[in-house]
Amino acid sequence: MSLLLTGIGELLTNDPSLGAGRVGRRHDAALLLDEGRVAWIGDTNAAPAADVSHDVGGRAVVPGFVDSHTHLVFGGDRADEFAARMAGEPYDGGGIASTVRATRAASDEDLLAAARVRRGELERSGVTWLEAKSGYGLSVDSEARLLRLSAEVADDVTFLGAHVVPEEYRARREEYVHLVCGEMLERAAGANWIDVFLDRGAFGVEEARTILSAGRAAGLGLRLHTNQLADLGGVRLAAELGVASADHLTHVSDEDLGLLADAGVVATLVPGAEFSTRSPYPDARRFLARGVTVALATDCNPGTSYLTSMTMVIALAVRECRMSVDDAVWSASAGGAVALQRRDVGHLGVGARADVVVLDAPRVTHLAYRPGASLVHALYRGGERRF
Ligand SMILES: [Zn+2]
């Protein structure tokens, strides 16, 4: 059944051949969705016939957001840690162990139910495609379990056995790296990606190179958490290995930005983490000026960014990372798609998946201009209306 959306006051297609600027902006537009895909785009007064036609009354429409970095499946929460941090104690990454304990102790049913609630919240903020990582199991069986559960609630799944060295391996790190590259990786065969947390208190450059190389040999795509807490040289490794995306990048040099741009590595910024850890925000304008492709993601996790709103991420990116609204919306949709190396989402060109968000606002600018407001009026995923 085909569906025609008419009366779109402002449409961002993210396809420069369909409208103005990199966001492909049009006004008084119409959009035809058919068999789960975008079938036609044009002016409302030139729209073709369809089985069902719906006038959105001048509202703005954007491509569904692509959240390319979440840790969606976990047990418990770390509200006390957040409160302590807000009271002045620094975050050092050590709190991950408490989530590992809570996650290992939780049942499949409880983990899935909680993850589905979070996915629902993300959807309410306009997310139509999302990635989720393991990383709170840190044993062969529990990592395999988290990957299996993640595949039930996420569209892309990432193996993050190298999140931190678990407590029981503290005195024998090499053995843990060996386990990640061996038995744990074998059980991660169904995942799309492998990721490493390369930072102070987590893994070093050589360990990350070993783990990512093993993942590549096993057929997984590469991603990297790096430069969140300190600069250990992770950007150079990301460029050397040609990872799809280097995420966080709170602390980067101009040389690092050149490496990312030249290697075509996406920089995924997660301002929810800076917000929740009261850290300085990366200046996205620096990245863009150097020609780096920027994605925005929630980094939804219980420790450092318990954020289930992409519209909040957009508002933070505009206000704190100095992005223009257009750049932020592009990065939260097309940018996330590039970070996941997907061509069918993050834009509304003909043939793209019909992942469409109708805003309760006449202009896309409202996403950053009215932070905290619930501005998603309707959401279509693969052409199906979710709400
Ligand atoms: Zn993360």
Boltz pocket constraint, residues with backbone or C-beta under 6 A from the ligand:
constraints:
  - pocket:
      binder: B
      contacts: [[A, 69], [A, 70], [A, 71], [A, 225], [A, 299], [A, 301]]
      max_distance: 6.0
